[in-house]
Amino acid sequence: SNVKEDNPASLGIRAQSLSVFAYVSVYVMVKVFQAADATDLVTELRRSFDDGVTRGYEWRVTQLKKLLLICDNHEPEIVSALHDDLGKPELESSVYEVALLRNSINLAVKQLKDWMAPDKVAKTSLTTFPASAEIVYEPLGVVLVISAWNYPFLLSIDPVIGAISAGNAVVLKPSELAPASSSLLAKLLEQYLDSSAVRVVEGAVTETTLLLEQKWDKIFYTGSSRIGRIIMMAAAKHLTPVVLELGGKSPVVIDSDTNLKITAKRIIAGKWGCNNGQACISPDYILTTKEFSPKVIDALKQELEAFYGKNPMESKDMSRIVNSNHFDRLSKMLEEKEVSDKIVYGGQKNRDKLKIAPTILVDVPLDSQIMSEEIFGPLLPIITLNNLEECFDVIRSRPKPLAAYLFTQNQKLKERFALTVSAGGIVVNDIAVHLAVPTLPFGGVGESGMGSYHGKFSFDAFSHKKAVLYKSFIGDAAIRYPPYSTGKLRLLKALVNSNILEIFRVILGLS
Amino acid sequence: MEEVVDQSLREMRDTFASGRTRSVKWRKTQLEAIIEMVKDNEDKMCDVLFQDLGKHSTEAFRDELGFVMRSATTALNCLDKWVVPKKSNLPLLFYPSTGKVISEPYGTVLVLSSWNFPISLSLDPLIGAISAGNTVLLKASELSPNASAFLAKTIPSYLDSKAIKVIEGGPDVATILLKHQWDKIFFTGSPRIGKIIMAAAAEHLTPVTLELGGKCPTIVDHHSVSKDMKSVVKRISGGKWGSCSGQACISVDYVLVEKSFASSLIEMLKPMIRSFFGENPKESGCLSRIVNKKHFQRLARLLNDPGVQASIVYGGSMDEEKLYIEPTILLDPPLDSEIMNEEIFGPILPIITLRDIQESIGFIKSKPKPLAIYAFTKDENLKTRILSETSSGSVTFNDVMIQYMCDALPFGGVGESGIGRYHGKYSFECFSHEKAIMEGSLAMDLEARYPPWNSFKLTFLRLAFREAYFKLVLFMLGLKK
């Protein structure tokens, strides 16, 4: 009916409609993600994949370029979200998240044709002659990317870049511990990307568990070793291959022949300058000699003051601790008996502001909490050794870390370190930079993870490399087939050893 | 048993920690020893394969002994090349840093092999593990007991027994082994057990390679290969019945062909089978037998399904005593029968007819991704469709099984057919951690890298990361804001 006047009856109807409308809107907005939703999501994406939506070069490049637009058009919002979630300084957000992503996207766009082209295989063996072969890259299908809270944009979009360039449909689940970033990611990806093949699911444990019950063609997870196990176990039910980017205690070994000023600066920039120590490749603890340790401490103190001033709690150049859970975890580490009295610098805390000052400790007990779990915060223990040689045993006695660092000019030590220290990656005379190098595989080993990515390794991580053999009908060695005889056996032996001479001899009956 | 495992693990770990297995010389010595072991024991090996599976010595040599010797020889010849670190080109931004990737052994690895090719599926992964510098424990399958016993007895007298160990046993032993932490697990077997292995590996974050199976379809596009049909039939028959009687992960599981050609195909298969095995295949000595009663009964059950029985057009006779099943051809068994829904792993060949060979694509896609797809066709269009619309571990055109022999190709599955790959250099990579090494210089330093942050540093870094070097120079000269 055409209600023109604001009489009470029409007002009543309008009020009712409005409230119904409001109720439905609210319901739709806060709709809880349930099991059926997870199934529907995967079904829909699988249909898109089967229809070939994601396979073509054009689609992949278009999506990648849209990701670039997100970086170009929304950097201030990204910086703002990261500041909300983590107190991340603008420079870190701009450089370590957005700029790195831009590079990653540009590289993928530039190289995609090359990456997608089959690899020719040089030789096939005489037994299979005549044949030619190649390796064809094909997408795995529908993949799941679960990312972490500390670099919420980088660790969400970088794997997605890999998934898309390899031609997959992808679901991204950002971390709920960085809610502003999670919600911005959901909004931007929905706005810019093809939602028939790329989707974001926000949520926490419940939603993640529901997602993990589905059958995925690959799961890419960044986070803790504890959850990594749960992910792999869920993946095992469907024989889903996984990449697990986990963490560990990345040691820094400092030799007395190093340039201490630069060493200290790089350690500080790599630790407190990267999300305030809350990074998977953060320098976790230092190993140096008893003799050299005082110099190391002095250098660190000096450079820390140069970077963050006399009152680091006031500095705007460091992220805060992500939340009170982690704050309490770190506080407890500091308060442990035999640890609290080893603080030589810093130690101040402010729970309201979720801040802990850059803190250095010396020779805490090796079995203390701070030396047993990944610190993931602004605390830096220094363990002193009688001689530097002992560092190998210390490192080897612990789970394999994601990164191991060494500062030295001693060529032999560098070689020995690179060869014998098992870690995801090794960096000599610098900290963390290998993360930004697209030509190096970035991943862990043992407790620090499995699989790798960055650059082409990301494309490979989300591809199946299918072996293709082209055979012709020319020549069919009777020796392949029953009935079997000694002559056939001899010829086979010769072929298997690719011994041309022997083959001819047998064929000519001379053997 | 628990103690044996504990002690073995401890010894292998100590050996690895000593660094002995890292030396290329040690690895080559072990590889040479494997070749020697096979050469010295050829007859014994053929013997155990005959006892366990009724394999003819030629088949045993072709599929197992010869294969292992070639694999070890390749590794020997290529090892020096494989261990060389790979240099990585770093972007200019990182000058003068250098980067490379080193292949490092995982440590102490576990190889669980299967019963159908008990020698090659044990020794080939071993070759990979050793060339990569690991210590390794091998558990061969208890379903091929003679081969398993042979390996357990012979390997210690040829190889470094503090680094390479063999353990015998069944699921109970496997369970004990899986409780421990390994640095890598390599498993060949069924998807069902593969899931159990992966779940056990998850407890310790152990990376796995799972070589599983599936129903490998064979497409026969009779239009385009009519000239070579005899070859087609020979290759299919040889692949199906000539290799462990169809009990192979890459065996021809079923054939897809157009209805109009089905009977011709069958009429060509029959004499081919007879030419291989004579009138009485049971007595030919060239047909492997079924491995054990359990599998025999499984296959009998598949065949005894009434719908399946009705579809038998050749063969069908069985002898439980001798664990013999005749090479059998089925024509259009019901698509919902068990035999069309699980990996057959036996000498029964269903032929599924289609109206148009193009339908084979959809048919294959309706099933889990197999380890291999075979297609006999010269139709480029069909080849392209197969490659781009189906997914499988591998695709072979105009032959079957042979991709296994080509060690320049990675051998492995996807989806239900497996995770990871090996053969040739892929075996070396399978058992290696690719470790990135980056070295920076302490001589040069960029102030912009360090706090306190300001807008100069921000702009500098933005330009540097963009590799906008020209703009960067302008910026530093104050000529650009």
Interface residues (C-beta under 8 A of the other chain):
Chain A: D50 R55 P89 E90 L91 S94 V95 A99 L100 R102 N103 V121 A122 K123 T124 S125 T127 T128 A131 A133 I135 V136 E138 L140 G141 D217 S225 G228 R229 M232 M233 A235 A236 K237 L239 P241 L244 L246 T258 N259 I262 T263 K265 R266 I268 A269 W272 G273 E303 F307 Y308 G309 S315 D317 M318 R396 F407 Q409 K414 A418 L419 T420 S422 A423 G424 G425 I426 V427 V428 N429 D430 V433 H434 A436 V437 P438 T439 L440 P441 F442 V445 G446 E447 G449 M450 G451 S452 H464 K465 K466 A467 V468 L469 Y470 K471 S472 F473 D476 R480 Y481 P482 P483 Y484 S485 K488 L489 L492 K493 V496 N497 S498
Chain B: A17 G19 R22 H56 S57 T58 E59 F61 R62 G66 F67 M69 R70 T73 S88 N89 L90 P91 L93 F94 S97 G99 V101 I102 E104 Y106 G107 D183 P191 G194 K195 M198 A199 A201 A202 E203 L205 P207 L210 L212 V225 K227 D228 S231 K234 R235 S237 G238 W241 G242 F276 F277 G278 S284 C286 L287 K365 L387 S388 S391 S392 G393 S394 V395 T396 F397 N398 D399 I402 Q403 M405 C406 D407 A408 L409 P410 F411 V414 G415 E416 G418 I419 G420 R421 H433 E434 K435 A436 I437 M438 E439 G440 S441 L442 D445 R449 Y450 P451 P452 W453 K457 L458 L461 R462 F465 R466 E467
